[in-house]
Amino acid sequence: MADQELNPRIAMAMNLCDYIALSGKTQNQIAREAGMGSSTLSSYVTGARYPRPTQLAALAKVLGVTVSQPTDG
């Protein structure tokens, strides 16, 4: 499995977790600042859902990263 690429949704979830931790903010704070519900953000963090481009852009802005950084696998 080490030779296989991660599922893009899982890679995004892992990166999102890292950026949230680095931000020093809670998921609730980030969700509020990005204009989404905490359950929506939670579904992205767990890899259950993949954000729409507008939501991904809002998260990137709040986290101070480029849009491609959370999705880089």
DACOR-V831271 format. One record per backbone hydrogen bond with DSSP energy under -1.0 kcal/mol. CO is the residue of the C=O (numbers start at 1). NH is the residue of the N-H. If there is no record, write none. Layout:
CO:NH  CO:NH
//
This chain:
1:4  7:11  8:12  9:13  10:14  11:15  12:16  13:17  14:18  15:19  16:20  17:21  18:22  19:23  26:30  27:31  28:32  29:33  30:34  31:36  32:35  37:41  38:42  39:43  40:44  41:45  42:46  43:48  43:49  52:56  53:57  54:58  55:59  56:60  57:61  58:62  59:63  60:65  68:72
//
